[in-house]
């Protein structure tokens, strides 16, 4: 089985530096880089125009940005330690700053970010292994509801299940943890990766967790039982980003050598490989499915954002 994806659009020089993260809503793509400006593009138009720039959002650059599945809330973290919450006006579709979470933040105090589907809860990692969960529905967005302690290794990545029940984190020492947000307790310390884990992602139903990084494999875990159920092998370089399709049938991954791969979760195999660049892909994301064919975006060290769509009949 194989699938074919065609490059439909590329935004060259979207940022003046590496693009470290992209996030999507039903109609937009948000991108963040080593420059101070967050950019927002409309994916509702075929030419994907730039519709807003949040200038000076992060003075020394932004390393993570995430959106809620509802498309109404975004969060961004900068190299200076600042954590900002953004909300969108539904009529103008323009973003504005809702709050800046100050928690004695210094550089590295806030690293990776994830939002629950409804945008109410935000998870963040730190360089010393803590994982914080915030309730950002409060007016000042400063209500920390959970603080999880691990063994102190840099939390390189984090994700939250769509229902907000679970938080998962991946760490520099190769550890993968799953926490129950209802009880405030660690559920599992997952086995298997040893080397730094740079990306974790829950499946749409929250029953599976994908984790990947310097081991070059994508490990799949059963969230209910804490067991590793599969390894997806085929990347020849570090894996920086993974994302599940809306149906949970496919995984998208991006790696250090510029390769983007699409994997069949059921068949445990790669069904498509694409590359626009030999430079690192820091972030890959499926676009919300609005038509019959699937689409995704990639971004990274070549400072461009590329869009792919499944070839009809492919």
C-alpha positions in Angstrom: 0.0 0.0 0.0 1.2 3.5 -0.8 -0.2 7.0 -1.0 0.9 9.9 -3.0 0.9 13.5 -1.9 1.5 16.5 -4.2 3.1 19.8 -3.2 0.3 22.3 -3.6 1.9 25.4 -2.3 5.2 26.6 -0.7 5.7 29.9 1.3 9.3 30.6 0.7 11.2 32.7 3.3 8.1 32.7 5.5 10.4 33.8 8.4 14.0 35.2 8.4 15.1 32.3 10.6 14.4 28.6 11.3 10.6 27.9 11.7 10.5 25.9 14.9 6.7 25.3 15.2 3.5 25.5 13.2 -0.1 25.1 14.6 -3.4 24.8 12.8 -7.0 25.8 13.2 -9.9 24.9 10.9 -9.0 28.0 8.7 -5.5 29.1 9.6 -1.9 28.1 10.1 0.2 29.9 12.8 4.0 29.8 12.5 6.8 30.6 15.0 10.5 31.0 14.5 13.7 32.4 15.9 12.4 35.9 15.0 10.1 37.9 17.2 7.0 37.7 15.0 4.3 35.0 14.9 2.7 34.8 11.5 -0.8 33.7 10.6 -1.8 32.4 7.2 -5.3 31.6 5.8 -5.6 28.0 4.7 -9.1 28.7 3.6 -7.7 30.4 0.4 -5.8 28.4 -2.2 -2.8 30.8 -2.2 -2.6 30.7 1.6 -2.1 34.5 2.1 -0.5 36.0 5.2 -3.5 37.5 7.1 -1.9 38.7 10.4 1.5 39.2 12.0 1.9 39.4 15.8 4.9 41.6 15.8 7.2 41.5 18.8 5.3 38.6 20.3 8.6 37.1 21.6 11.5 39.5 21.6 14.2 36.8 21.2 12.2 34.3 19.2 9.5 31.7 19.7 10.3 28.0 20.0 6.8 26.5 20.5 3.3 27.4 19.5 0.1 25.4 19.8 -3.6 25.8 19.2 -6.7 24.2 20.6 -8.7 21.9 18.4 -11.6 24.4 18.7 -9.3 27.0 16.9 -10.2 29.7 19.5 -7.1 29.6 21.7 -3.3 29.6 21.0 -0.3 29.5 23.3 3.3 30.4 22.5 6.6 30.2 24.4 9.6 32.3 23.7 13.4 31.8 24.3 13.2 34.5 26.9 10.9 32.4 29.1 7.7 34.2 28.3 4.5 32.2 27.9 1.6 34.0 26.1 -2.1 33.1 25.6 -3.9 34.3 22.5 -7.5 34.3 21.6 -9.2 34.9 18.2 -12.1 37.2 17.5 -14.6 34.9 15.6 -15.8 37.7 13.3 -12.6 39.3 12.3 -10.5 36.1 12.7 -7.8 38.3 14.2 -5.7 37.1 17.2 -5.0 39.2 20.3 -3.1 38.7 23.5 -5.3 37.4 26.3 -2.7 36.9 29.0 1.0 36.4 29.7 1.6 33.7 32.4 4.3 34.8 34.7 5.6 32.1 37.0 9.0 33.4 37.8 9.8 32.5 34.2 13.4 32.5 33.0 14.8 31.0 29.9 13.9 27.3 29.8 11.3 27.6 32.6 8.6 27.1 29.9 9.5 24.9 27.0 7.1 22.6 25.2 3.3 23.4 25.1 0.0 21.6 24.5 -3.6 22.6 24.8 -6.7 20.6 25.4 -9.2 20.4 22.6 -11.5 23.0 24.1 -8.6 25.4 25.0 -9.3 25.3 28.7 -6.1 23.5 29.8 -2.5 24.2 28.9 0.4 21.9 29.7 4.0 23.1 29.7 7.4 21.5 30.4 10.6 22.9 32.0 14.3 22.3 31.7 14.4 20.5 35.1 11.7 18.0 34.3 8.5 19.5 35.8 5.3 19.5 33.9 2.7 22.2 34.7 -1.0 22.1 33.8 -2.8 25.4 33.8 -6.5 26.2 33.7 -6.4 29.2 31.3 -10.2 29.8 31.3 -9.7 32.0 34.4 -9.5 35.8 33.7 -5.8 36.1 34.4 -4.9 32.7 33.1 -2.7 32.0 36.1 -4.4 29.1 37.8 -1.9 26.2 37.9 -3.9 23.1 38.6 -1.2 20.4 38.4 2.6 20.3 38.8 4.1 16.9 38.0 7.6 16.0 39.1 9.7 13.6 37.1 13.4 12.6 37.5 14.6 16.0 36.6 15.4 15.5 32.9 14.6 18.3 30.4 11.0 18.0 29.2 11.5 18.3 25.5 7.9 17.7 24.4 4.4 17.4 25.8 0.9 16.6 24.6 -2.6 16.5 26.2 -5.3 14.2 25.2 -8.3 15.8 23.5 -10.5 15.3 26.5 -7.9 16.9 28.8 -7.8 13.7 30.9 -4.1 12.8 30.2 -0.8 14.6 29.8 2.2 13.0 28.3 5.8 14.2 28.3 9.0 13.1 26.6 12.4 13.9 28.1 16.1 14.3 27.2 17.0 11.1 29.1 14.7 9.0 26.9 11.8 8.8 29.4 8.1 9.0 28.4 5.6 9.7 31.1 1.8 9.7 31.1 -0.1 11.5 33.9 -3.8 11.4 34.9 -4.9 15.0 35.2 -8.0 14.0 37.2 -6.0 12.3 40.0 -2.8 14.3 39.6 -0.7 11.2 39.5 1.7 9.6 37.1 0.1 6.6 35.4 3.0 5.2 33.5 6.7 5.5 32.8 6.9 4.1 29.3 9.8 1.9 28.2 11.7 1.7 25.0 13.4 4.8 23.6 16.5 5.4 25.8 17.7 8.4 23.7 16.1 11.9 23.9 12.4 12.0 23.1 11.6 15.1 21.0 7.9 14.6 20.2 4.9 12.9 21.8 1.3 12.9 20.5 -2.0 11.3 21.6 -4.2 9.6 19.1 -7.6 11.3 18.5 -9.4 8.9 20.8 -6.6 9.1 23.4 -6.0 5.3 23.3 -2.6 5.5 21.8 0.5 7.6 22.3 3.2 8.1 19.7 6.7 9.1 20.8 9.9 9.7 18.8 13.3 11.4 18.8 16.9 10.6 18.5 16.4 6.8 18.4 14.9 7.4 14.9 12.0 5.1 15.6 8.4 6.1 16.4 7.2 4.1 19.4 3.4 3.5 19.8 2.1 2.9 23.3 -1.3 1.6 24.6 -2.3 4.4 27.0 -4.7 2.2 28.9 -2.1 -0.4 29.9 1.1 1.5 29.5 2.5 -1.0 27.0 4.6 -0.5 23.9 2.7 -2.0 21.1 4.7 -1.1 18.0 7.8 0.5 16.6 7.6 2.3 13.3 11.1 2.2 11.6 12.3 3.9 8.5 13.6 7.3 9.4 17.4 7.6 9.0 17.6 10.7 11.2 16.3 12.2 14.5 12.5 12.6 14.5 11.4 16.0 15.6 7.6 16.0 15.1 4.7 13.6 14.8 1.0 14.3 14.3 -2.0 12.0 14.0 -4.6 12.3 11.3 -8.2 13.2 12.3 -9.3 9.6 11.9 -6.3 8.2 13.7 -5.5 6.0 10.7 -2.3 7.8 9.8 0.7 9.3 11.5 2.8 12.1 10.0 6.4 12.6 11.0 9.2 15.0 10.2 12.9 14.5 10.7 16.3 16.1 10.9 17.2 15.2 7.3 14.2 16.9 5.8 12.1 13.8 5.2 8.4 13.8 6.0 6.7 10.4 6.2 3.1 9.2 6.4 2.5 6.0 8.2 -0.4 3.5 8.3 -1.0 2.9 12.0 -2.9 -0.4 11.2 -0.2 -1.8 8.9 2.7 -0.4 11.0 4.4 0.8 7.8 5.4 3.9 5.9 3.1 4.6 3.0 4.6 7.9 1.7 7.9 9.8 2.0 8.4 13.4 0.8 11.2 15.9 0.9 11.4 19.5 -0.2 14.6 20.1 1.6 17.6 18.3 3.2 17.4 20.6 6.2 15.6 19.8 9.4 11.8 19.7 9.6 11.1 21.0 13.0 7.3 20.8 12.7 4.8 18.8 10.7 1.0 19.1 11.0 -2.1 17.6 9.3 -4.5 20.3 8.2 -8.1 19.8 9.4 -9.9 17.7 6.9 -12.3 19.9 4.9 -12.4 18.0 1.6 -12.1 14.4 0.5 -8.3 14.4 0.3 -5.9 14.8 3.2 -3.4 17.6 3.5 -0.5 18.5 5.7 2.1 21.2 6.2 5.8 21.0 7.0 8.3 23.7 8.2 11.8 23.9 9.5 15.4 25.1 8.9 14.9 26.1 5.3 12.6 28.9 6.6 9.7 27.8 4.2 6.3 26.3 4.8 5.3 23.6 2.4 1.8 22.2 1.9 0.9 18.8 0.5 -2.4 17.2 -0.5 -3.2 13.6 -1.2 -3.3 12.9 -4.9 -6.8 11.9 -5.9 -7.0 8.2 -6.8 -3.5 7.8 -5.4 
